[in-house]
Amino acid sequence: MSTKQEIITANLNDPQKAAVLHGDGPLLILAGAGSGKTKALTHRIAKLIAEGVPPWQILSVTFTNKAALEMKERIEKLLEVTEGSGLNNQWETTTGTMPTMGTFHSICARILRRDIDKIGRDRSYVIYDTDDQQRLMKMILKEMGLEDEDLKPKAALGYISRFKSEALTPKQAESEASTARMQHVVSAYKKYQKALFEANALDFDDILLETVRLFTEVPAVLEKYQNTWKYLHVDEYQDTNHVQYLFITLLAKKYGNLCVIGDPDQSIYAFRGADIRNILEFEKEYKEAAHIKLEQNYRSTQVILDAADCIISVNPGRPEKKMWSEKKEGPKVIIQEVADEKKEAMEAIRAVENIQGKGVKLSDQVILYRTNAQSRLFEEACLRRAIPYRIVGGMKFYARREVKDMLGYLHAILNPNDSVALLRIINVPSRKIGLTTLGRLQAYSTDNNISLWDAIQQIDFIPDINAPTKERIAKFADLILKYQEKAKTEVVSELMGHLMHAIDIEHWLRDGSEEGEARWENVQELKSVMHKYDGLEPISSLTSFLEEVALVSEVDKLQDDSDALTLMTLHLCKGLEFKHVVIAGCEEGIFPHANCAFDREQLEEERRIMYVGMTRARTYLQLMHANSRMLWGQTQANVPSRFLEDIPESCVERRTDNVLSAFAHASQRGADAIGTGTHQSRHSDNLKVEFNQDIDYSNDGFNQEAELTVGCRVSHKTFGNGTVKSLRGDLVEISFDNGQLKTLAMSIAPLRLI
């Protein structure tokens, strides 16, 4: 007859079993990527319940509600005894409640609903969401007499959130106020907290902060919860911030039954306040803590793990661990050099199609990149090859607000009677033209049967709009008129550059937040697209560009994402896995990001981001770098990422179109092997380089800009065969044999020469 313990520890490896069977006292589980940490955690909780610990005495903190739900379901399954096991009715403790599981926020909100009155707050408090916070902060900054150029609401809230994650009160934050801007932030923080208190409201950060204050100021409440939750479990401990650390530390103080699980090598959220020291210093704080490493990986091949380990091992101060897998055989990691960013996108999609040909679904493949702005070329390549795709955690490039704003300007310059475009941009960046004023403008245009643009030009005659507002609207009209003239002499990329400077869009978007930085990069990337049209006449350059964008948007509407390729940033891929992973932009200044050039801690985090990206792959991993890249409106010639040099040659298959580059790399590796004993075993065995000789570049539709000529015959996946009638920039007009005449963008149309 099987015992409860045997049932629960069945199918676990030895370290997982040790984690499950560990009894009272602190426990640190270092769980590498793909090592089955959720399994170890759920089996451990099930074992505690099976041994008689009341479920309500167990707390498990996860980072998402989805993870909490998944753990609950797994525990319920584990505690269901199958017929014939001999334990039919012996697990009475499983009837009734389950352990408390949830995110830090959900657990703390539950505590505050019961006990916040003990620190002088009303239990009927409301929680302000992001919009509520921004509206409140906007009012506060207005009261302080601060303009957007001094401090934007979103930036102020970003600083305040960081203060709260560090458990700093407004008074304590004063020591950080070394600049005039930070003094404004601290003043806004004080007023913001006062306004929240008066409204009986908490923001998301307050939910944790007020719980810690409750525990600190009212020991009886803390003791109540210490006696309630005697066994504590924290998943993803490397991602906890200081307030979360304080919450857990206070709860664990009485009984010391704290199990934390995580991987310092996967700590990639410092920008959100995550403090890697919480896991690195756990054993200093709990000197009697047991320490278990989960090093067997169930996801990736050994080749991928060896490559990833060599990259992460460079980081100092990390606990030593070596991931291993029973999947000893597998393809080598491909490091592919390409000429530029266009070729990178083409080759990435080619690789996806190649793996798809081996029976791997698109949904089991991903292209990862460091910044959102890099997604555009991969989107275009997908459209061109008629590959359905989904953007995870972000909008498709041309749907992003800041991109649509700049396109709105260009539409208004080309056609000022485009009222939708005018309404979109008249207050971007802010010109203090409010909804009431816009309503009066629209009413005037309707009453007088004229366009909105005509009404704007007649602003002096419109009643009920004050003189300063009329002056701001007149300046906006002058701006559009000025750029209408410029559009006659400047190609669209020049026009955009001058316009961006004139409206100071950089200052408007770059508000000190991560999101603001990403928005600015997207606007610069939009300018990159425009350079395709530099060879056309100015007005033709503008119209052709706007036509292409319209075509991309139309194609997006037709996308069927049932089996779709995933495109996402590296920060969002944690916790996911794919059969085939492509990591693009592995160049200095891109990845690692330029921001970390003089910051050792940031560089260490960039290395962890690469490690996380690589360990998403089960079988196929491709790392790509370009010799030159136009990104954010500028062409850069970047050297390959330092991370690539850390990967042993035994793990790598190199691909390049550049024979000289390939031999230069091989020679350098050979010199390294001869010159230093440390490199010899790593690099001297395998200097074989592949030059993509197995790929047929002819007639694959990837070099259409160069190949298409008027009169040539082409094939389209949807419209069939046709003849090219005209070419204009990136646009091609085709007369199809079925009688249809279509204008298509070459960068996205799935065309093939025949």
C-alpha positions in Angstrom: 0.0 0.0 0.0 1.4 3.4 -1.0 1.9 6.0 1.7 0.8 9.6 1.4 4.4 10.6 1.1 5.2 8.1 -1.6 2.2 9.3 -3.7 3.3 13.0 -3.3 7.0 12.4 -4.0 6.5 10.1 -6.9 8.0 11.4 -10.2 10.2 13.9 -8.5 13.9 14.1 -8.9 16.1 14.0 -5.7 16.5 17.8 -5.2 12.8 18.3 -5.8 12.1 15.5 -3.3 14.4 17.1 -0.8 12.5 20.5 -1.2 9.2 18.7 -0.7 10.3 16.7 2.4 12.1 19.6 4.1 10.2 20.2 7.4 10.1 23.3 9.6 12.6 26.2 9.3 13.7 28.5 6.5 14.4 27.0 3.1 16.0 28.6 0.0 15.3 26.8 -3.3 17.4 28.0 -6.2 15.4 26.9 -9.1 17.0 27.3 -12.5 15.1 27.9 -15.7 12.8 25.0 -16.7 13.6 23.0 -13.5 10.1 22.3 -12.4 9.9 24.8 -9.5 6.1 25.0 -9.6 6.0 21.3 -9.3 8.3 21.3 -6.3 6.3 24.1 -4.6 2.9 22.5 -5.1 4.0 19.1 -4.0 5.6 20.6 -0.9 2.3 22.3 0.0 0.4 19.1 -0.6 2.8 17.2 1.6 2.3 19.7 4.5 -1.5 19.3 4.2 -1.3 15.5 3.9 0.8 15.4 7.1 -1.9 17.3 9.0 -1.1 21.0 8.7 -4.4 22.8 8.4 -4.6 24.3 4.9 -5.5 27.7 6.4 -2.1 27.8 8.1 -0.3 27.8 4.7 0.3 31.0 2.7 1.7 30.9 -0.8 2.5 34.2 -2.6 2.7 34.2 -6.3 3.4 37.0 -8.8 0.2 36.5 -10.9 -3.3 35.4 -10.1 -3.0 32.9 -12.9 0.0 31.3 -11.2 -2.0 31.1 -7.9 -5.0 29.5 -9.7 -2.7 26.9 -11.4 -1.1 26.0 -8.1 -4.5 25.6 -6.4 -5.7 23.3 -9.2 -2.5 21.2 -9.0 -2.7 20.8 -5.2 -6.4 19.8 -5.5 -5.4 17.1 -8.0 -2.5 15.8 -5.9 -4.8 15.5 -2.9 -7.5 13.6 -4.7 -6.8 9.9 -3.8 -7.3 7.5 -6.6 -9.4 4.3 -6.1 -7.3 1.4 -4.8 -4.6 3.5 -3.2 -5.7 2.5 0.2 -6.1 6.1 1.4 -9.7 6.6 0.3 -10.9 8.8 3.3 -7.7 9.4 5.2 -7.0 12.9 4.0 -9.8 14.7 5.9 -7.8 17.9 6.0 -8.3 18.3 2.3 -12.0 18.9 2.7 -12.9 22.5 3.4 -10.5 25.3 2.8 -7.5 25.4 0.6 -4.3 27.2 1.5 -4.3 31.0 1.0 -2.8 31.7 -2.4 -2.5 34.9 -4.4 -0.4 37.9 -5.3 1.1 40.3 -2.8 -1.6 42.8 -3.7 -4.6 40.4 -3.4 -3.4 39.1 0.0 -2.6 42.6 1.4 -5.9 44.0 0.2 -7.7 41.2 2.1 -5.8 42.0 5.3 -6.6 45.7 5.0 -10.3 45.2 4.4 -10.3 43.5 7.9 -7.9 45.6 9.8 -7.0 49.0 8.2 -9.1 50.8 10.8 -6.5 49.9 13.4 -4.2 52.5 11.8 -6.9 55.2 11.5 -8.1 54.4 8.0 -11.7 53.6 6.9 -12.3 50.0 5.9 -14.5 51.1 3.0 -11.5 52.6 1.2 -11.4 52.7 -2.7 -8.5 51.6 -4.8 -7.4 54.1 -7.4 -6.4 52.7 -10.8 -3.9 54.2 -13.2 -6.3 56.6 -14.7 -7.5 57.8 -11.3 -3.9 58.3 -10.2 -3.1 60.4 -13.3 -6.2 62.6 -12.9 -5.3 63.3 -9.3 -1.6 64.0 -10.1 -2.6 66.3 -12.9 -4.7 68.4 -10.5 -1.9 68.4 -8.0 0.8 69.6 -10.5 -1.6 72.3 -11.7 -2.1 73.5 -8.1 1.6 73.6 -7.8 1.9 75.8 -10.9 4.0 73.2 -12.7 3.7 72.9 -16.5 4.2 69.6 -18.4 7.7 70.7 -19.3 8.6 70.9 -15.6 7.1 67.6 -14.6 4.6 65.3 -16.2 2.0 63.4 -14.2 3.2 60.0 -15.4 6.8 60.8 -14.5 5.9 62.0 -11.0 3.8 58.9 -10.4 6.8 56.8 -11.6 9.1 58.4 -9.0 6.5 58.0 -6.3 6.0 54.4 -7.1 9.7 53.8 -6.8 9.7 55.6 -3.4 6.9 53.4 -2.2 8.5 50.2 -3.4 11.5 51.2 -1.2 9.1 51.9 1.7 10.1 55.6 1.7 7.6 58.1 3.2 7.4 61.6 1.7 9.6 62.8 4.6 12.2 60.1 4.1 12.2 60.8 0.3 13.3 64.3 0.9 16.9 63.1 1.2 16.7 62.0 -2.5 15.7 65.5 -3.6 19.1 66.7 -4.8 17.7 68.5 -7.9 14.9 71.0 -8.4 13.0 68.4 -10.4 13.2 65.9 -7.5 12.1 68.6 -5.0 9.0 69.0 -7.1 8.5 65.3 -7.1 8.7 65.1 -3.3 6.4 68.0 -2.8 3.9 66.3 -5.2 4.3 63.1 -3.2 3.3 64.8 0.0 0.2 66.4 -1.6 -0.7 63.2 -3.4 -0.7 61.2 -0.2 -2.7 63.8 1.6 -5.3 63.9 -1.3 -5.5 60.0 -1.2 -6.1 60.1 2.5 -8.8 62.7 2.2 -10.5 60.7 -0.6 -10.2 57.5 1.5 -8.3 56.0 -1.4 -5.2 53.8 -1.8 -3.2 53.3 -4.9 -1.7 49.9 -5.8 1.6 50.6 -4.0 -0.3 51.8 -0.9 -1.9 48.4 -0.6 1.5 46.8 0.3 2.9 49.8 2.1 -0.1 50.2 4.4 -0.1 46.5 5.3 3.6 46.8 6.3 2.7 49.9 8.4 -0.2 48.0 10.0 2.1 45.1 11.0 4.7 47.5 12.3 2.5 49.8 14.3 0.0 47.3 15.6 1.9 44.2 16.9 -1.3 42.4 17.9 -2.5 42.4 14.3 0.9 41.1 13.1 0.7 38.3 15.7 -2.8 37.3 14.6 -1.5 36.8 11.0 1.7 35.1 12.2 -0.5 32.6 14.0 -2.8 32.2 11.0 0.0 31.6 8.4 2.6 29.4 10.1 4.0 28.1 6.8 5.0 30.7 4.2 6.0 30.2 0.5 7.1 32.9 -1.9 7.5 32.2 -5.6 9.8 34.3 -7.9 11.6 35.6 -4.8 14.2 37.3 -6.9 11.6 39.7 -8.2 10.4 41.0 -4.8 10.9 44.7 -3.9 11.8 46.1 -0.5 8.2 46.5 0.7 7.3 42.9 -0.3 10.5 41.8 1.5 9.4 43.6 4.7 5.9 42.1 4.5 7.2 38.5 4.3 10.0 39.1 6.9 7.5 40.4 9.4 5.1 37.5 8.9 7.9 34.9 9.1 9.5 36.3 12.3 7.6 34.2 14.8 7.9 30.7 13.4 10.6 31.0 10.8 8.9 28.5 8.4 9.7 30.5 5.3 10.3 28.8 1.9 11.4 31.1 -0.9 12.0 29.8 -4.4 13.5 31.6 -7.4 16.5 32.2 -9.5 18.8 35.2 -9.2 19.9 34.6 -12.8 16.3 35.5 -13.9 16.0 38.7 -12.0 15.2 41.2 -14.8 12.7 43.7 -13.2 15.0 46.2 -11.4 13.2 48.9 -13.3 10.0 47.9 -11.4 11.9 48.1 -8.0 12.8 44.4 -7.8 15.8 43.9 -5.5 18.0 40.9 -6.3 19.7 41.3 -2.9 16.6 39.8 -1.3 17.4 36.3 -2.7 21.2 36.7 -2.7 21.3 37.6 1.0 18.6 35.2 2.2 21.2 32.8 3.8 22.9 35.7 5.6 19.6 36.7 7.1 18.5 33.1 7.9 21.8 31.5 8.9 20.1 28.1 9.7 18.4 28.0 6.3 18.5 24.8 4.2 19.7 25.4 0.6 18.5 23.2 -2.3 19.4 23.7 -6.0 17.1 22.5 -8.8 19.6 22.2 -11.6 17.9 19.6 -13.9 16.2 21.3 -16.8 13.2 19.7 -18.4 12.8 22.2 -21.2 16.0 22.8 -23.2 18.7 20.7 -24.8 22.1 20.5 -23.2 23.6 22.6 -26.0 21.3 25.5 -25.2 21.9 25.2 -21.5 25.7 25.2 -21.9 25.5 28.3 -24.1 23.2 30.1 -21.6 25.3 29.1 -18.6 28.5 30.5 -20.2 26.8 33.9 -20.7 25.4 34.1 -17.1 28.5 32.8 -15.4 30.3 36.0 -16.2 28.1 37.9 -13.6 29.8 38.2 -10.3 28.3 37.4 -6.9 25.7 34.9 -8.2 25.2 31.5 -6.4 26.9 28.8 -8.4 24.7 26.4 -10.3 25.1 24.4 -13.5 21.9 23.5 -15.4 21.8 20.0 -17.0 19.4 18.1 -19.2 18.8 14.6 -20.2 18.3 15.9 -23.7 21.9 15.6 -24.6 21.5 15.8 -28.4 20.2 18.8 -30.3 21.0 21.3 -33.0 23.7 23.9 -32.2 22.9 27.5 -31.3 23.0 29.4 -34.6 24.8 32.8 -34.5 23.9 34.6 -37.7 25.5 37.7 -39.0 23.5 39.7 -41.5 24.1 42.9 -43.5 21.4 45.1 -42.0 18.1 45.2 -40.1 16.0 44.4 -43.2 18.1 41.2 -43.9 17.8 40.3 -40.2 14.0 40.4 -40.5 14.0 38.4 -43.7 16.4 35.8 -42.3 14.4 35.5 -39.1 11.2 34.8 -40.9 13.0 32.4 -43.3 14.2 30.5 -40.2 10.6 30.4 -38.9 9.4 29.0 -42.2 12.2 26.5 -42.2 11.3 25.2 -38.7 7.6 25.3 -39.6 8.6 22.9 -42.5 9.8 20.5 -39.9 6.4 20.3 -38.3 6.7 23.0 -35.6 3.7 25.2 -35.4 4.0 29.0 -35.7 2.5 29.3 -32.2 5.5 27.3 -30.8 8.0 29.8 -32.3 8.9 33.3 -31.1 11.1 36.3 -32.2 12.4 38.2 -29.2 13.9 41.7 -29.3 15.2 44.2 -26.7 13.0 47.2 -27.5 9.5 47.5 -28.9 10.6 49.7 -31.8 12.4 46.7 -33.3 9.1 44.9 -33.9 8.2 46.9 -37.1 10.5 45.1 -39.6 9.5 41.7 -38.3 5.8 42.7 -38.7 6.5 43.8 -42.3 8.4 40.6 -43.0 5.5 38.5 -41.6 3.0 40.4 -43.8 5.1 40.0 -46.8 5.3 36.2 -46.3 1.6 36.0 -45.3 2.6 34.7 -41.9 0.0 35.4 -39.2 1.6 37.0 -36.1 0.7 38.3 -32.7 2.4 41.1 -30.8 2.5 40.2 -27.1 2.3 43.0 -24.5 2.2 45.7 -27.0 0.3 47.1 -30.0 1.2 46.5 -33.6 3.6 49.3 -34.6 1.3 51.5 -36.6 -1.5 51.2 -34.0 0.7 52.8 -31.2 -0.6 56.1 -30.1 2.5 58.2 -30.6 2.9 56.7 -34.1 -0.7 57.6 -35.0 -0.1 61.1 -33.6 2.8 61.8 -36.0 0.9 60.2 -38.9 -2.0 62.5 -38.0 0.3 65.5 -38.5 1.4 64.2 -41.9 -2.2 63.6 -43.0 -3.2 67.1 -41.9 -0.2 68.6 -43.8 -1.2 66.6 -46.9 -4.9 67.3 -46.5 -5.9 69.8 -43.9 -9.6 69.0 -44.5 -9.0 65.7 -42.7 -10.9 66.6 -39.6 -10.1 63.3 -37.8 -6.4 64.0 -38.2 -6.8 67.6 -37.0 -8.8 66.7 -33.9 -6.1 64.1 -33.1 -3.2 66.5 -33.2 -4.5 69.9 -32.3 -3.6 69.3 -28.6 -0.5 67.0 -29.2 1.8 68.1 -27.6 -0.5 69.9 -25.2 -1.5 73.4 -26.4 -4.1 73.8 -23.6 -6.9 73.5 -26.2 -9.6 71.7 -24.2 -12.7 69.8 -25.2 -15.0 72.8 -24.7 -13.0 74.8 -27.2 -13.0 71.9 -29.7 -16.8 71.6 -29.3 -17.2 75.3 -30.1 -14.9 74.9 -33.2 -17.0 72.0 -34.4 -20.2 73.8 -33.8 -19.0 76.8 -35.8 -17.9 74.6 -38.7 -21.3 72.9 -38.7 -23.4 76.1 -38.4 -21.4 77.7 -41.2 -21.2 74.6 -43.4 -17.4 74.8 -43.6 -14.7 72.3 -42.7 -13.0 72.2 -39.3 -9.8 73.5 -41.0 -11.7 76.5 -42.3 -13.1 77.1 -38.9 -9.6 77.0 -37.4 -8.5 79.6 -39.9 -11.5 81.8 -38.9 -10.8 81.5 -35.2 -10.9 85.3 -34.6 -14.6 85.3 -35.6 -15.7 82.5 -33.2 -17.4 83.7 -30.1 -16.9 82.3 -26.5 -13.3 81.4 -27.0 -10.9 83.6 -25.0 -8.0 85.5 -26.6 -5.1 83.4 -25.3 -6.8 80.2 -26.6 -7.5 81.8 -30.0 -3.8 82.8 -30.2 -2.7 79.2 -29.5 -5.1 77.8 -32.2 -3.8 80.4 -34.7 -0.2 79.3 -34.0 -1.3 75.7 -34.7 -2.8 76.8 -38.0 0.4 78.6 -38.9 2.4 75.5 -38.2 0.3 73.4 -40.5 0.5 76.0 -43.3 4.3 76.3 -42.9 4.7 72.6 -43.2 2.4 72.4 -46.2 4.9 74.7 -47.9 7.9 72.6 -46.7 6.2 69.4 -48.0 6.7 70.9 -51.6 10.5 70.9 -51.2 11.4 68.3 -48.5 11.0 64.5 -48.7 9.0 63.0 -46.0 11.9 62.0 -43.8 13.3 65.6 -43.8 9.8 67.0 -43.2 9.3 64.7 -40.3 12.6 65.6 -38.7 11.9 69.3 -38.9 8.4 68.8 -37.6 9.5 66.7 -34.7 11.9 69.5 -33.7 9.2 72.2 -34.2 6.7 70.7 -31.9 9.3 69.4 -29.5 7.8 65.9 -29.5 10.9 64.4 -27.9 10.4 66.5 -24.7 6.7 65.6 -24.7 7.3 61.9 -25.0 10.4 61.5 -22.9 8.9 62.1 -19.5 11.4 60.2 -17.4 9.5 56.9 -17.5 10.4 53.7 -19.3 7.2 54.0 -21.3 8.1 57.5 -22.4 11.5 56.3 -23.6 9.8 53.5 -25.6 7.3 56.0 -27.2 10.2 58.2 -28.3 12.0 55.2 -29.8 8.9 54.4 -31.7 8.6 57.9 -33.2 12.3 57.7 -34.2 11.6 54.3 -35.8 8.7 55.8 -37.8 11.3 58.2 -39.2 13.4 55.2 -40.2 10.6 53.9 -42.4 10.4 57.2 -44.3 14.0 57.0 -45.6 12.7 54.4 -48.2 11.1 57.3 -50.0 14.1 59.7 -50.1 14.6 59.1 -53.8 11.1 60.4 -54.8 9.9 63.9 -55.5 8.9 65.6 -52.2 5.1 65.4 -52.4 5.2 61.9 -54.0 7.5 60.9 -51.1 4.8 62.0 -48.6 1.8 60.4 -50.4 3.7 57.1 -51.1 4.7 56.8 -47.4 1.1 57.4 -46.2 -0.3 54.9 -48.8 2.1 52.2 -47.5 1.1 52.8 -43.9 -2.6 52.6 -44.9 -1.9 49.3 -46.6 -0.2 47.9 -43.6 -3.2 48.8 -41.4 -5.6 47.2 -43.9 -3.6 44.0 -44.0 -3.6 43.9 -40.1 -7.4 43.8 -40.1 -7.3 40.6 -42.2 -4.9 38.7 -39.9 -6.1 35.4 -38.6 -4.1 34.6 -35.4 -5.3 31.0 -34.9 -1.7 29.6 -35.4 0.4 32.7 -35.2 4.1 33.6 -34.7 4.8 35.4 -31.5 6.7 38.7 -31.5 7.6 40.1 -28.1 10.2 42.0 -26.1 12.6 39.9 -24.0 11.2 41.4 -20.7 7.8 39.8 -21.4 9.0 36.2 -22.3 9.8 35.1 -18.7 7.9 32.0 -17.7 7.2 31.1 -21.3 8.7 28.4 -23.6 8.9 27.7 -27.3 10.4 25.0 -29.5 12.2 27.7 -31.6 13.5 31.0 -30.3 15.1 33.8 -32.4 16.8 36.6 -30.5 17.4 39.6 -32.7 19.6 42.7 -32.4 22.5 41.0 -30.5 24.8 44.0 -30.9 26.5 46.4 -28.5 24.2 49.4 -27.9 21.1 47.4 -28.8 21.6 44.3 -26.5 23.2 45.1 -24.2 21.2 48.3 -24.3 23.2 51.6 -24.7 21.8 52.7 -21.3 24.0 50.3 -19.4 27.3 51.5 -20.9 28.5 53.0 -17.7 26.4 51.1 -15.2 27.8 47.7 -14.0 24.5 46.7 -12.3 22.5 47.4 -15.4 25.0 45.5 -17.5 24.6 42.5 -15.2 20.8 42.7 -15.6 21.2 42.8 -19.4 23.2 39.6 -19.2 20.3 38.1 -17.1 17.8 39.2 -19.8 19.9 37.4 -22.4 19.9 34.3 -20.2 16.2 34.4 -19.7 15.7 34.8 -23.5 17.9 31.9 -24.4 16.4 29.5 -21.8 12.9 29.9 -23.4 14.1 27.6 -26.2 13.4 23.9 -26.1 15.3 22.8 -29.3 16.2 25.6 -31.7 17.9 28.8 -30.8 19.1 31.5 -33.2 21.0 34.7 -32.2 21.2 37.4 -34.9 23.3 40.5 -35.3 23.5 43.1 -38.1 26.6 44.8 -39.4 24.7 48.1 -39.7 21.2 49.0 -38.5 18.9 51.9 -39.0 17.0 52.1 -35.7 15.3 55.1 -34.1 15.9 57.2 -37.3 19.7 56.7 -37.3 22.0 54.3 -39.0 24.5 52.6 -36.7 27.4 50.3 -37.3 27.5 48.2 -34.1 29.9 45.4 -33.1 28.4 42.1 -32.2 27.1 41.8 -28.6 29.8 40.9 -26.0 27.4 38.1 -24.9 28.0 36.2 -28.2 31.7 36.0 -27.4 31.0 34.2 -24.2 29.4 31.2 -25.9 31.8 28.3 -26.6 32.5 27.4 -30.2 31.5 23.8 -29.4 27.9 25.0 -28.9 27.8 27.2 -32.0 27.0 27.1 -35.7 28.0 30.4 -37.4 26.2 31.7 -40.4 27.1 34.7 -42.5 26.9 36.0 -46.0 30.2 37.9 -45.5 33.1 35.5 -46.3 35.7 38.0 -45.1 33.9 38.5 -41.8 33.6 34.7 -41.4 37.3 34.1 -42.0 38.3 37.1 -39.7 36.3 35.5 -36.9 37.8 32.1 -37.5 41.3 33.5 -37.5 40.7 35.4 -34.3 39.4 32.3 -32.6 42.4 30.4 -33.8 44.7 33.1 -32.5 42.9 33.0 -29.1 43.3 29.3 -29.0 47.1 29.4 -29.7 47.8 32.5 -27.6 46.0 31.5 -24.4 45.8 28.1 -22.7 42.4 29.1 -21.2 40.8 29.4 -24.6 42.4 26.4 -26.2 40.0 23.7 -25.2 37.1 26.0 -25.7 37.8 27.3 -29.2 40.5 25.4 -31.1 38.5 22.3 -31.9 35.8 23.7 -34.1 36.5 26.7 -36.5 34.1 25.5 -39.1 31.9 28.4 -40.4 28.8 28.1 -42.6 28.2 30.6 -45.3 24.5 29.9 -45.9 25.5 27.7 -48.9 22.5 25.6 -48.5 20.1 28.5 -49.0 18.8 29.4 -52.5 18.4 33.1 -52.7 17.0 33.1 -56.1 13.3 33.9 -56.8 12.2 33.8 -53.1 10.5 37.2 -53.1 12.8 38.6 -50.5 14.7 41.1 -52.7 11.7 42.6 -54.5 12.8 46.3 -54.3 15.8 45.5 -56.5 14.1 42.9 -58.7 10.7 44.3 -59.7 10.5 46.2 -62.9 7.7 47.6 -64.9 6.3 44.8 -67.2 7.6 41.9 -65.1 5.3 39.1 -64.0 4.6 38.4 -60.4 2.5 36.0 -58.3 0.4 36.9 -55.2 -0.9 34.4 -52.7 -4.4 35.8 -52.8 -4.8 37.6 -56.1 -2.9 35.2 -58.4 -0.6 36.2 -61.3 -0.3 39.7 -62.6 1.9 42.2 -64.4 3.7 45.2 -62.8 2.3 48.4 -64.2 4.2 51.1 -62.2 6.6 51.4 -59.3 6.7 54.4 -56.9 9.0 54.2 -53.8 7.9 51.0 -52.0 4.6 50.9 -53.8 3.9 48.7 -56.8 0.7 48.9 -59.0 -0.2 45.4 -60.5 -2.7 44.5 -63.0 -3.8 41.0 -62.1 -5.0 38.4 -64.6 -8.4 38.2 -62.9 -9.0 41.9 -63.8 -8.2 43.5 -60.5 -5.8 46.5 -60.4 -4.1 46.7 -57.0 -1.5 49.1 -55.3 0.6 47.1 -52.9 3.5 47.9 -50.6 6.5 45.8 -51.6 7.8 45.6 -48.0 4.6 43.7 -46.9 3.0 42.2 -50.0 3.5 38.4 -50.4 4.8 38.7 -54.0 7.0 36.3 -56.0 8.6 36.8 -59.3 7.5 34.3 -62.0 
